[in-house]
C-alpha cells in the first residue's frame, strides 16, 4: 500500500471530521494500527484542529480574576445600561469563522476523495474490459491457427464454389478433410445475410440430386475470419450454400442458392 498517496487523498481529514461511514472508519482504524505513518498523520490532524480551536478561543490570563477584583473594590455599583459594543464577540465570531472554513475545507476534500474513487472505479472497469478483449483475441487466434493447421493437411481437398443467379458476385471455398471428416467453409465472399436469415451449407450427391445439411453459418457478422468448421461424414460430390430462414431448413431453397461447386474427381 502506498501510504503517502493514501494520506494525500484527504480521506484522513474526513475521518477526523467524522464524515465517513462506519465501515470506512473501521478500515482506517485497521490501517492506523498497521501503518505507523497513517496513525501519526491522524494525530497530526487532530493536533491541528485543537490548535485552531484554541486560537479561535479568547482565553483568560491566570491573574485576570484577581486584577478585576482589585479594580472593582471601590466602584459604586450602578444599574448596567445597554450600550453598543462592537468588539465583544470578535473572538467568538472568529471561532465560528474558523469552524466554517474548516468544514468547507473538509467538504472539498470529501468531494475530491469521491472523484478519486470514481476515477479508480472507471480505471478498474477499463482494465477488466481490456483483459476480456485480450482473452477473446487469444481464443480467436488459437481457433484460427487450429483451422489453418487443418487446411495444410495433405488429406484436404479444396472445392471452389462459384456465385449463382441470385448472387453472381458471391463465392466461397470448402476445405474438406476426408480423413477427419470435417469441412472448413471460407465464406469471405458471401454478403452479410439479412436479419432473420442465415446461410446453410449442403453436401450434394448428383445422381439423383440428394442434399444433406452440414450446418449453419451462424454469427456471420461477428465472425471476422469468416471461417466456419463443420462435420461432413458424407461422400460428397458437390457443395452448395443457400440463404435460409434463421434456424435453417430441411431442404435447400434453390431460389436462394448463393454458391455451388463440384468436387474434383
N, C-alpha and C positions, 0 to 999 in steps of 0.2 A: 504493500500500500504506500502511495506517495503522500506522506503526512503533510508536507509543505503545500502541495496542491489542495489537499483536503482542508487545511487551515485557511488557505487563501479564498476558498469558495464562499466564506461568510456564514457557513452553517453553525459555527460555534457561537457567533453573536446571537443568532436566533435561539440557540439552545439556552444561553444565559438569560435571554429576554423572556423565555417561556412561550415561544411562538411555534414550537414543533409539536408533533403528535407524540403520544406516549410511546409508540413503537420506535420513533426516531430518537427520543430521549434515551431509551434503553440501549439503543445501538451506540450512541455517543458515550454513554456510561461505560460500555464494554471497551470502546476504543480508548477512553481515558485510562482505563486500567492496563490496557495492553501497550499503549504508546505514551511514554513519559512526556514527549513534546506536546501532545494534544492536551494532556492534563495541565501542563504548565501554561499553555495558551488560554485554557478556560479560566485558570486562576488569575492570569494577567487581565483578562477581560473584566472579570468580577472586580478586581482592584481598581481598574479604570473607571468603572461605573460608580464605585464607592467614592473615589476621589472626586468625580464630577458632582456627586450629590453633596459632598462636604463643601466643595467650592461654591455651590449654589445656596448653602445654608448660611445665614448671617452670623451665628455663633456669638458667644459672650466670653469676655476675658475672665480669668479666675477671680480678680479683685473687683469686678464690676459691682457686685451686690453691696460690699462694704463702702465703696465710694459713693454709691447712690444714697445710702443711709446717712452718711456724714453731711452730704449736701442738702438733705431734706429735713434735718432735725429741727431747725428754727424757722421753717417755712410755714406760714399761716395757711391752713387748709382752705381752699376755695372750691366752689362748685365748678366742675370742668365745663368749659364751653366748647362746643364742637367747632373746629376750625379746619380749614383745608390743609392737608399735609401731602405734599407732592411726592416725597421720597420714602414714606414709611413702609411701603410694600415693595420697594425696589428689589430687595434680595429675594423676596417671595416670588415676584414676577420672574426674576432671573432664573430661579429654580424651576419654575414651570416651563419657561422657555427652553432651558437645557433639557428637560424631560421630553418636551415635544420634539426638539431637534434629534434627540437620541432615538425616539420612536420612529421618526421619519427615516433616519439612517438605517435602523434595523429593518423597517419595511422594505427599503430599497434593496438591502442585502437579501431579504427573503425573496423578492421578485427575481433578482439576479440568480439566486440559487435554483429557483424553479425553471428559469430559462436554461441554466446549465443542465439540469436534469432532463429537460425536453430534448436538448441537443444530444445528450448521451443516448437517449432512447432512440432518436432518429438514426444516429450513427450505428447503434447495435442492430436496428432493423435493416439498414442498408447492408451491413456486413452479412447478416443472415441471408438476405436476398442474393447477394453476390455468391455466397457459399453454395446456395441451392443451384444457381445458374451454372457454376463451375461443375458441380456434380452431374447436372443434366448433360452438359457438354462432354464430360468424360464418358458418360454412359453412351451417348450418341456416337462418339469416336470409337469406342470399343465395338459397338454394333456394326459400324461401317467397316472397320478393319476385319471383323469376322466375315462379313459378306464378301469383301474383296478377296480374302483367302479362299473362299468357296469358288469365286469366279476364276481364280488361277488354277483350279484343279483340272487335271488332264481329262477327267471324265465329263467336263462341262461342254454341252452343245449350245451354240448361240443361234437364236432364232430371231430374225428381224421381222417386226410387224409393221406393215405399211398402213397409211391412212385410207379410210373407206369413204363412201359417198357422203355420209353425214358430216365428216370432218376430214377432208382430203389432206390437210396440212399436219394432221396428227401422226405420231409414230411412237414406237416403243420397242424394247428388246426383252427377250426372255433368255435367261441363262439357266439351262436345265442340267442339273447334276443327276445323271441317270443312276449312278451308284447310290447316292444318298437319297434319291427320290424326292428331290426338292427343286423348286424353281425360284429364281430371283427375278422380279419384274423391275426393269428400269423404265419408269413411267414419266421421265422428264419431258418427253414430247407430247404429253397429254395436257389439254387445258384444264383448269380447275373446274370440278363439277359444280353445277348449280346447287343451291340449297335444297335439301331434301332428296338428293340423288348421290349415288356412289358408283365407282367403276367395279365391274365384276369380271374376273378372269375365267376363261373357259378352255378346257382341254378338249380337242376335237378329234374324232375318228371320221374319216371322209366317206367311206363306203360301207354301209349307208352313213349319212351325216348324224353323228351321235355326240352331243355336247355334254360335258361333265364339269360342274362348277369346281374351281380350285379355291375360290375365296374372294374376298372383297378388298379393295384398296382403300380401307377406311383411314380417317385422319389425314386425308390427302394434303390439305392446305398446310397443316402443321409439320408435315414430313419434309424437311428441307432437302434431303438427299433424293427423295422420290424413288427410293429403293424399297421394295416390298418382298418379303420372303414367304413362300407358300409351299405346302406339301403337294407332291404330284406322284401318285402311285400308278398312274395310267400309262398305257402305251400310246402316247400322244402322236398324232400325225400332223397336227396344226394347233395353233393357239389363237384365241381371239379375246378382245376386250370390249365389253359393251357398257353403256350407261344405263343403270337400273335404279329404281326407287330405293331409298335407304332401307337397308336390311337385305337387299338382294332379291333375285327372282329364281324360280325353279327351272326356268328355261330362258335362253337368251332372247332379248328383244332385238331382232335382226335389223329393225329400222334404226336402232341406236348402236349399231356396230361401228366402233371407232377405229379399231385396228385389227388386222388379220395377217397371219404369216404361217407358211408351211414349214415343217421340219425337213431338213435336207436328208435325202436317203443315203 
